[in-house]
Amino acid sequence: METVGAERAVTDEKTAAGAPRKRGRVSRKKLQENLWGWAFCLPLIVGTVWFVYIAFVMALMLSFTNYTLLRGSMLEYLGNFASNIVKDPNTGALSPFYWYRQAFVYEIGETYVMNELGAHLFNTVFYMAGIPVGIGLAMFFAVCMTRDIKGGNLFRVLYYLPCVASVVSVVFTFRILFDTNGAVNRILGIDLNWLQQTGNQAATWNSLTGSNAAGAFMNDPFWCQGFFQKLVIVIMAVWKGLGATILLYIAGLSGVNGATKEAAQIDGANGGQIFRKVVLPDLYPVIFYNVVTAVIGGMQIYTEPVLLFGESYMTSGFVSLIWRYGLSGNNPNNAKGAAYGMILAVIIFALTMFQFWLDSRNKD
């Protein structure tokens, strides 16, 4: 009896110490639920793996070769990857990073101060200048709409309408607004051709000011006509994306701790102090999300500039280079397009990691 009791005590001690227990059988109903769950997730998993991860690896490999669509099957070409690495046309030596070097030195065939990559990257960064403007305006309108005013829901719907409107219709509307005889020029009392393409009539700072100053900045339309064209796209992008950002801020403001705000008011804090010390800290996750997604989306801008001005070095974003070389077929240089895609991926990854690093420092 003492031996049996001792063995039972040892068994109880093992159980209490976290000894592994035998898993019970999964019920038929639970198994069916799991299978249905995986069935619904499977299309997304397969799509993500094939169209994101596998496509990324294939594009990375192609960027080290001289592949074009004229060379046949991409899979067969990658099967002989080692023998298809691009060769330097001057020396004939293997040069896997040839297209990456070319991206930073290739010049545009016009009187110009930056290379092709620099021009399109500058345009992209210029468009991203609208991110803080849009976030600030969205926060202002969201705070106004959370006030107890009549017709608040109507304003929310009106501000959200541009988000569901077709990009083509929005571009057509802004083309009319910023026409030489459009509403913008009439309101401002000026006669500026916002939408002029490159050519002899494209404005330069010399032509607008009547100056004869030398230098590329004063004589190149990129810095003057291109500035006004990009400004139109920034205004359009801010206007179109304002509604969705406002709704996110309204949702965030609804979660602000009312007791903390009331306590701050009792302690004598004014409206500005309450907003900075109470509201903004609670809104930080929403602000962080909006900034990260806006930066990622801003780096990939393509549709609006192309629809409004076509393919132009003065307005096209970085993604236009990927399309021009990798997909359009106008210049069969798909490997170079893949290299541009990898450069963009690295830039977006670096910016995203930098934002998460700042976020971690803010939490610390």
N, C-alpha and C positions, 0 to 999 in steps of 0.2 A: 504493500500500500504506500509506503514512504517513497519507494522508487517511482511508482506511477505519479504520485503527487509532485515529485521533483521534475519529472519529464514534462508534466503539464505546466509547471511554473516556468521552465525553460522555454516552452512553446509560446506561452503568453508574453514572455520578455521579448522574444524575437518579433512577435506581432506588434508589440508596442514600439519596438525600435524601428519599425518601418520595413519589415521584411516584405518582399513582393507577394502580392496576393494574386490568385488566379483570376483572370478576367472572365466575367460572365459571358454567356452567349448573347450575341446581338439579336434582338428580336427581329422578326420579319418586317414589322412596321418601320423600325429604325433603319434597317438595311434598305428598305424601299425609299425612305426619305433621303438617305445618303446617295443612293444611285440617281435619284431625280436631281439632287443638288449638283452632283458632278456633271449630269447631262446638260443642265443649264449653264454651267461654268465652262464646259468643254469648248464651245465655239470661241469664247473670248480667250481661253488659254491657247488654243491652236492658232488663232489669228494673231495674238501677241507674239508668240514664239516665231511664227513663220514670217510675218510682215514687219516685225520689229527686230528681234534678236538675230535671226538667221539673215535677214536682209541687211542688217548692219554689218555683220561679219563679211558677207559677200561684197558689199560696197567697199569695206576696208581693204579687202584683198584686191579688188579691181583697181583701187587707187594707186597700187604699186605696179600696174601693168600698162599696156597700151591698147586695151580692149576697146572696140567699137561695136555697134550693132551689126556692122557689115562682116564681122568675123564669125558669125554663126552662133551656136548655142553657148550661153554664158556658163552653164554647168560644165560642159566639155572644156571650155577655155580654162576655167578654174581648176579642172582636173590636172592640167599641165601647168600649174601656177609657176613653178620654179623656172620653167623655160620661157615663160611669157612676161617675165619682169621687164619693165621698160628699159631701153638702152638710151644713153645720152647720144643724140644725133651727131654731136661734134667729135666725141672720142670713141663711141661704140661700146663703152664700158657699161656694165649693169648700174642702173641708177634708180632704185625703187622710190626715192623721194623726189624724182624729177618734177612731177606735176605740182608738188607742194612748193618747190622752189619757184617754178614758173608762176604760180599764183601770186607770189609777192613781188615779181619783177615785170610781169606782162603789162605793157603800156597800152593805153587807149589811143587809137589813131587820130587824135585831135590835139590841138594845143592845150595842154592840160598839166596840172601840177601833181596829180596822184595817179597811181596805177589802177588797174581795173578793180582789184580786190579792195583797195583803199577807198575808191569812190563809192562802191556799193555798201561797204561797211559803214562809211560815214553817213550815207543816207539812212541806213538802219538805225544807227545811234541817234540821228536827228529825230526820227519818228518816235523813239523811246523817250524823248524829252516830254512827250505828251502824257507819260505815265503819271508823274507827280501832279500834273494839272488835273487829270481825270480823277485821281484818287482824292485830291483836295476838294474838287467840286462835288464829287459823289458824297463825301462825308458831310459837306455843308448842307446839301439838299436832304440827305437822310436825317440829319438833326432837325431840320425844319419840318419834315414830314412826320416826325414822331411827336411833334407838338399836337395838342388837342385843338385842331382846327377843322373847320367844315371842308368837306371835299378832299380830305387827305388821300383816300383810296383812289380818287379820280386822278390826282396828280401822279400817283405811283404808276397807274396804267399808262398815262400819257408819256411819262419818261421812259417807260419800258418798251413802248411801241417801236422805236428804231432798232431794238435788238432783234425783233422778229421780222423786220423788213428785209427784203432782198438786197444784197450788196449792190447789184446792178441798178436797182431803183434809187438807192442812196447816192451812188456815183452820178447817175443822171441828174438827180436833184441838185447836187453840188456843182455839176458842170453848168447848169443854168444859173445858179446863184452867183458863181464867180466868173461868169462871162463878162466880156468887156462892157456890155450894156446891161449887166445883171444887177440884182438888188444890192449886192455888197458894194460895188463901185458907186452906185447912186447914193447909198446911205453915207458912205465915207466921203463922197464928193471928189473922187479921183478917177483917173482914166488909165488904170493899170491892167495890162493883159496878163492875168494870173496864169492862164492855161496855155500860153504860147510855147510851142515846141522849140527845139534847137533850130538854129538858122540865123539868117541875117537880121530878123526882127526880134530875136531873143534879147531881152534887156540885160545890160551890164550896168555896173555902178557908174561907169563913165557916161554911158548914154542917158542914165536917169538924172545925174547931177550936172551934166554938161562939162565934165572934167576931162582932161587929157592925160591923166596920171598913168604912168607906166606900171607894169606888174601884172601878174596873172590874176590877182584878186580883183582888180578894178576892170580888167578886160575880159575875163572868162565868164560866160553866162552861167556857169555852174554855181558861182558864188552869189549871183543876183537872181536871175530868172529861176534857177534851181531852188533857191531859198524860198521864193514865193510859192512855187509849185509844191514843195515839201510842206510848207506851212498850211496849205489847203488840205493836204492829206492828214496832217496832225489834227486839225480842227474837225475833220470828218470822222476820224477814228475816235476822238474823245467823245463827240456827240453820239456816235453809234453805240459805244460801249458804256455810256453813262448809266443807263437804266439797270443793267445787271449788277453793276457795282453798288448802286444805291440800294437795291433790294438786299444785298449781302450785309450792308452796313445797318439797314433797318433791323434785320434779323439779329445782328450783333448788339445793337442798342437795346433791343427788347430783353436781352439777357444781363444787362448791367444791374448790379445790386442796388435796388431802390433804397434799402435801409442805410447803405453807406452814403448815398447821395443826401438823404435826409439828415444823417448825422453831421455831414460836412456843412449843410445849410445851418443847422443849429449852432455849430461852432463859428459861424460868421463867414464862411467861404463864399466868394462871389461866383457868378456863373462861369467865368474863365478858369478860375482855380478848380472848380468842381470838374470841368471838362478835362483839364490837364491831369489832375491827380486821381480822379475816380473813373471817368468815362474812358479815357484813352488807354489806361492799363487793361481794362476789361475788353476793349476793342482790339488789342494788339494781335491776337490770333487771326482775326479777320483781316486786319491790315497786312499782316505777314503773308497770308494766303493770296491776297489780291496783288501784292507786289511781285511775288514769285511767279504766279501765273501770267501776270502782265508782261514781265520781262521775257519769259519763255515765248509767249505769243508774239511780242513785239519783235524779237529776233527773227521770227519766221514770217514777217509780213510780206505778202506777195500780191494778193488779188487787187487791193485798192489802187496802188500805184500803176499797175499794168492796165487796169480798166480805164483809169482816168487819163493816163499819159502814154500808154504803150510801153514797150521795152526801151528804156532810155537810161543812159548813165547818170543823168541828172536826178532821177527820181526812183529808179528801181532799187529794191532791197537786195540783201545778200542771196536770198533764195532764188532770185532771177538767174544768178550765175549757175546754180545747180540745174535749173530747168534748161537754160540755154545750151549747156554742154552735155548734160546727162540725159535729157529726155526729149528736147524739141526736135532733134534730127537735122536742124539747120547746119550744125557743125558737128560732124560725127566724131566727137572726142569724149566719149562716155567716161573714160578713166579720169579725165580732168574734172568732169562734173562730180564724180565720186570723191575726188580729193577735196573739192570745195565743200561737199557735204560733210566730210570728216572734220574739216576746219570749223564749220559751223557747229557741229556736235561738241567739239572741244570747247568752243567759246561759251555755248549755252551751259555745258556742264560746269565750267569754271565759275560762271556768274551765279549759278544755282548754289554751288558749294560755298561760294563767298557769302551769299545771303544766309545760308544755314549757319555758317561760322559766326556771322554777326548776331544771329538769333541766339546761338549758344552763349555768346559773351553777354548778351542782354539778360538772359536768364540767370547767369552766374552773378 
